[in-house]
Amino acid sequence: MIYRSKAPLRIGLAGGGTDVSPYSDQFGGAILNATISLAAYASIEPHADNKIIIQALDRHEKQEFDLQAELPIDGTLDLLKGVYNRIRKDYPWPIKGFTLSTYVDAPAGSGLGTSSTLVVAILGAFVEMLKLPLRDYELAHYAYDIERKDLQLAGGKQDQYAATFGGVNFMEFYQDEKVIVNPLRIKAEFLHELENNLVLYFTATSRESASIIKEQVKNVQNKNEKSIEAMHQLKAQASMMKEALLKGKLNELGSILDFGFEQKRQMAANISNSSIENIYDAAKQAGAMGGKISGAGGGGFMIFYCPDNTRYKVIETLKTFGGEVRQYNFVDYGLTTWSI
């Protein structure tokens, strides 16, 4: 028997960064995101020998261990080992040898929520194998707990919930790690138009989001008024984006994204850089109305809203910067598990 799972990556459309503590604890955060047809995959294959094999097939990394209750967290395949360690601690089972394999459709550090989505996918494979009684909110919070507390990886809360629930969601974040996921019922023609006009571009660079997020956290702790006001504006941007999508005011989306890009720059020093600024300016000159850096910033994926038929000129312009335009579709499913 092989136990499998997949969880979709996400595009953050508005409110990015307001899901990070302590801002969300003090002021409440809001984010609008949508899951896409790029995903993280995990599979567990039990076998007769007394070995635990873990491997990230996309990263060409593999480790092998004798059967044990806890695997060492040492900087290699820590997400895989972290999930195993927590599951083994909380839900002991008659341990046998197995191979845990993962694959992600986008590079780590690319800004599409890859790490958190991978944790959700790995959890999904264990849930399928062990028939664990975890519902959506519980599983998403469990993934958050493993990544942020057990593994001490800096970041927010949106990615675990996006990967688990799927679809287009307006998410609210409060103190005591309270999260409310509000699925949006967007008319199909509005969603098709958004998908048609939104160009997803990989800058061919990945980044370490932790340092950017840590600076953002420090700015809130130090009561940096400029940074905090930018986060307030980004929270407001999420509500603006929600209203525009629900009412079909698609001609407003570009300016809403552009507004968010201006605010995002104020949150931490390394969110933008000269390369990102050059790409952004060139895309706007080619016809994009606005865009954003996906995730924490500093590199990875960018998105651009290109109305009418400007997407084609924008795509040609983006290609001159050496990156890659990635094809995608919006998807309405979240974590999916099965066995064969």
Secondary structure, 3 states (H helix, E strand, C coil): CCEEEEEEEEEEEECCCCCCCCHHHHHCEEEEEEEEEEEEEEEEEECCCCEEEEEECCCCEEEEEECCCCCCCCCCCHHHHHHHHHHHHHCCCCCCCEEEEEEECCCCCCCCCHHHHHHHHHHHHHHHHHCCCCCHHHHHHHHHHHHHHHCCCCCCCHHHHHHHHCCEEEEEECHHHCEEEEECCCCHHHHHHHHHHEEEEECCCCCCHHHHHHHHHHHHHCCCHHHHHHHHHHHHHHHHHHHHHHHCCHHHHHHHHHHHHHHHCCCCCCCCCHHHHHHHHHHHHCCCCEEEECCCCCCCEEEEECCCCCHHHHHHHHHCCCCEEECCCECCCCCEEEEC
